[in-house]
Every structure is written in structure tokens, then in C-alpha cells.
Amino acid sequence: MPFVFASACTPAVPVWGEKDKYFPVHRVYCIGANYAEHAAEVGTEGRERPFFFAKPADCLVVCKEGKSVDIPYARNTKSLCLEVELVIAIGKTAPSTGEISVEEAEDYIFGYAAGLDFTKRDWQNELRANRQPWELAKGFDRAALITEVREKFRAPDMDNAELWLYVNNTVRQRGNTRTMIWKIPEIINELSKNFQLTAGDLIYSGSPAGSGPIEPDETFEGGVSGIGTFSGKITSAKP
């Protein structure tokens, strides 16, 4: 097929413990306010209908185990925030019609990763106040970090996994997936009601309380127990 210019490379995430094996990324979905304390922070009551947003697949920054990454401070913001999340990697394409049941959800999971959701909080607050879409706040360049994907047969119980995030060696977030409002199979079920989940999809499953800003030259580190750890630094001056 002749293209008018060279096509972009497929975003991909290395598979943990495997040489030259990669998880090709199709779409990146995120669920909002999925931990009870964080839901209270943003003013929701909890188990009302879950809400989702998306990030472009090419916004991902990969951090391999034991490595550190530099991420430039996002353009056009004065409040860059970050939050740690468990990431679900989908490895099987659903039927074009019909949803994935809660009971079937496990069959669609390839594995898991640890991740960071970056947000331009000033933009998000303005967009929310005006009832406008969140793309400017959530879908910018390098708006998400992800570790290597760990296949599920190598993973511990994801219903009882610890999450943590440190900024400048000070604890920022600490939580456990058992306090998720919507559990992993329920997240997959809810998404499948509106989208055909496809092999290569990633789902950021929400974050515990404590999301906050990070400044240029500050460092971060965190992870999900049994899944992966990350570390890095925010570089460059604010715009």
C-alpha cells in the first residue's frame, strides 16, 4: 500500500523476562477515580457508573526494571501531576458484537504493568468546569509511563497488590488494589460495553489517594508489588 509519507512505528512495550519480545500497543484506556479515598478527593461518591478517558498510544514512555528515565516537563502547563496505577494488558480480541462478561474477563488478560498517569491539572480543572473534553489535560506528549509488561502467569494476586509512589524520596501515594471500587473483571466488562477490546489494548485501572504536582528537577519512583518498578526525573524548566 503506497503511503504519502513513511508510516509511524507501532508503539510497543517490552515483555518482562523475555528477550526481543514486545507487546504492541493498540489503544490506551484509563478509568477515573477508582479507589475509594481518591474518589472522595475528587468529589465522587464511589460506585456510580464508572467513567473512562483515553490517551494516545504514542504518548507512552517505557521504563525498564532497574532503569531510570528523564521526562521533560509538559508544555503549556503550570501544574503537572502524576499518579501511580496498575496497568492491565489485553492479549485477546473480543467479538465485534457483544460485551465481555465478568466471568470471561480473565481470558482476555495477557499480563500487567505498573504505570504513571500524568495530568495537566490546571487544564483539567478548566476543562471540567466548562464541561469540555479532557484531551489537552490527559493526551499530551509523554502523558503516561509504563514498565515492562509481566505476563499474568508470572504475576501474583492482582486483587491484593500494593502500589506506591515517591517524589523526591518522600512518599506521595500508597495503596492496595483491594480497595478498587471497580475490580479488574468489572473494568473489562464495562469497557467492552462500548468498545471492542483488542489484543494490544492497555487499561490504566485507577490510582489511590495522594495525586499531586511534580516540579522540574524533581525525581520520582514507584511501582506495583510483583509487577514492576520505575524511577525517573522531570527535566527542563517550566514554560
C-alpha positions in Angstrom: 0.0 0.0 0.0 1.6 3.3 -1.0 1.6 5.9 1.7 2.3 9.6 1.0 5.0 9.5 3.8 6.6 6.9 6.0 4.1 5.4 8.4 4.7 5.7 12.1 6.2 2.8 14.1 3.8 0.8 16.2 4.2 1.7 19.9 5.4 -1.3 21.9 6.3 -2.3 25.4 8.9 -5.0 26.2 7.7 -8.2 27.9 9.4 -8.7 31.2 11.8 -11.7 31.3 11.7 -12.2 27.6 14.4 -11.3 25.0 13.2 -9.4 22.0 9.5 -10.0 22.8 7.2 -6.9 22.7 3.6 -6.1 23.4 2.3 -4.0 20.5 0.0 -1.2 21.8 -3.3 -0.6 20.2 -5.3 1.7 22.5 -4.8 3.1 26.0 -7.9 3.4 28.2 -8.0 4.8 31.7 -10.6 4.7 34.4 -11.1 7.7 36.7 -11.5 7.8 40.5 -11.4 4.0 41.0 -10.1 4.0 44.6 -12.4 5.0 47.4 -10.1 7.6 49.0 -9.2 9.1 45.7 -12.9 9.2 44.7 -13.6 11.2 47.8 -10.7 13.6 46.9 -12.4 14.4 43.6 -15.9 14.6 45.0 -17.5 11.4 43.7 -19.4 9.1 45.9 -17.9 5.8 44.7 -19.8 3.1 42.9 -21.8 5.1 40.5 -21.3 4.4 36.8 -17.5 4.3 36.1 -16.1 6.9 33.7 -13.3 6.4 31.2 -10.9 8.5 29.1 -8.2 7.6 26.6 -4.6 8.5 25.9 -2.8 8.1 22.5 -0.7 5.0 22.2 2.4 7.0 21.3 2.3 9.1 24.5 3.9 6.1 26.4 7.3 6.3 28.0 8.7 2.9 28.8 10.9 2.4 31.9 12.6 -1.0 32.2 13.2 -2.6 35.5 16.2 -1.2 37.3 16.4 1.8 34.9 15.6 5.4 35.2 14.0 7.8 32.6 14.1 11.5 32.0 10.8 13.1 31.1 10.6 16.8 30.1 8.1 19.0 32.0 5.0 19.1 29.9 4.4 22.2 27.7 1.8 24.8 28.4 1.0 24.0 32.0 1.9 25.2 35.5 0.6 22.1 37.3 1.9 18.8 36.1 0.6 16.0 38.3 1.3 12.3 38.4 -0.3 9.2 39.9 0.7 5.5 40.1 -1.6 2.8 38.6 -1.8 -0.9 37.8 -2.0 -1.4 34.1 -3.9 -4.3 32.5 -2.6 -5.6 29.2 -5.3 -7.2 26.9 -4.0 -10.1 24.9 -7.1 -11.3 23.1 -9.5 -9.6 20.7 -13.2 -9.6 21.8 -16.0 -10.4 19.3 -17.1 -7.4 17.2 -20.5 -7.6 18.9 -21.5 -8.3 22.5 -19.7 -7.5 25.7 -17.1 -9.5 27.7 -18.8 -10.8 30.8 -17.1 -10.5 34.2 -16.7 -14.3 34.2 -14.9 -14.2 30.8 -12.7 -11.2 31.5 -9.7 -13.2 32.8 -9.4 -15.0 29.5 -8.6 -11.6 27.8 -5.8 -10.6 30.1 -2.2 -11.1 28.8 -0.5 -9.5 31.8 0.1 -6.4 33.9 2.5 -3.5 34.3 3.0 -0.6 36.6 2.3 2.9 35.2 2.1 6.6 35.8 -0.8 8.8 34.6 0.4 12.4 34.0 -2.1 15.2 34.1 -2.0 18.9 33.3 -4.2 19.7 36.4 -4.7 23.3 35.6 -6.1 22.4 32.2 -8.2 19.6 33.6 -9.8 21.9 36.1 -10.6 24.4 33.4 -12.0 21.8 31.0 -14.1 20.2 33.7 -15.5 23.5 34.7 -16.6 24.2 31.1 -17.7 20.6 30.5 -15.2 20.1 27.7 -13.2 17.0 26.7 -10.0 16.2 28.6 -7.6 15.6 25.7 -5.5 18.7 26.5 -5.1 17.6 30.1 -4.6 13.9 29.5 -3.5 13.2 26.0 -0.3 15.2 25.6 3.2 14.0 24.6 4.7 11.6 27.2 1.5 11.7 29.2 1.9 8.1 30.6 4.8 5.9 31.8 4.7 2.2 31.8 7.1 -0.6 32.9 7.7 -3.8 31.1 4.6 -6.0 30.8 4.7 -9.0 33.0 2.7 -12.0 31.7 -0.1 -13.0 34.1 1.2 -16.4 34.8 4.3 -14.7 36.3 2.1 -12.3 38.4 0.9 -12.5 42.0 -2.7 -11.9 43.0 -3.8 -8.6 41.5 -6.7 -8.3 43.9 -4.2 -7.6 46.7 -1.3 -5.7 45.2 0.5 -2.8 46.8 1.0 0.4 44.8 3.4 3.2 45.9 4.9 6.4 44.6 7.7 8.6 46.0 8.5 12.1 44.8 11.9 13.4 45.9 12.2 10.4 48.2 9.1 11.4 50.1 6.0 9.1 50.0 3.3 10.6 47.8 0.9 7.7 47.3 0.5 4.3 48.9 -2.5 1.9 48.3 -3.7 -1.6 47.6 -5.8 -2.9 44.7 -8.2 -4.5 47.1 -9.7 -1.0 47.6 -10.6 -0.6 44.0 -14.2 0.4 43.6 -14.4 -1.4 40.2 -12.4 -4.7 40.2 -10.4 -5.8 37.2 -13.0 -8.1 35.6 -15.7 -5.4 36.1 -13.5 -2.7 34.4 -13.0 -5.0 31.4 -16.8 -5.7 31.3 -17.7 -2.0 31.5 -15.3 -1.0 28.7 -16.5 -3.8 26.5 -20.0 -2.4 26.5 -18.8 0.5 24.4 -15.6 -0.6 22.7 -14.4 -3.8 21.0 -11.4 -4.6 23.2 -8.5 -5.7 21.1 -5.2 -7.5 21.7 -2.8 -4.7 22.4 -5.1 -2.6 24.5 -3.8 -1.2 27.8 -6.1 -0.2 30.7 -4.8 2.1 33.4 -7.0 0.9 36.3 -7.1 4.0 38.6 -4.9 5.4 41.4 -5.0 5.6 45.2 -5.3 8.9 47.0 -2.5 11.4 47.0 -2.1 12.6 43.5 -0.1 15.8 43.4 2.2 18.0 41.4 5.8 17.5 40.5 8.3 20.2 39.5 11.3 20.3 37.1 14.4 18.6 38.6 12.3 16.6 41.0 12.6 12.8 41.0 10.0 10.0 41.2 10.0 6.3 41.9 7.3 3.8 42.4 5.7 0.5 41.3 3.2 -2.3 41.9 4.2 -5.2 44.0 5.2 -8.3 42.0 4.7 -6.4 38.7 7.3 -3.8 38.2 9.1 -0.7 39.5 10.1 2.6 37.8 12.1 5.7 38.5 12.9 8.9 36.8 13.3 12.7 36.8 11.3 15.6 35.4 13.7 17.7 33.4 13.8 21.2 31.9 12.3 24.5 33.2 8.6 25.3 33.2 7.4 27.0 30.1 
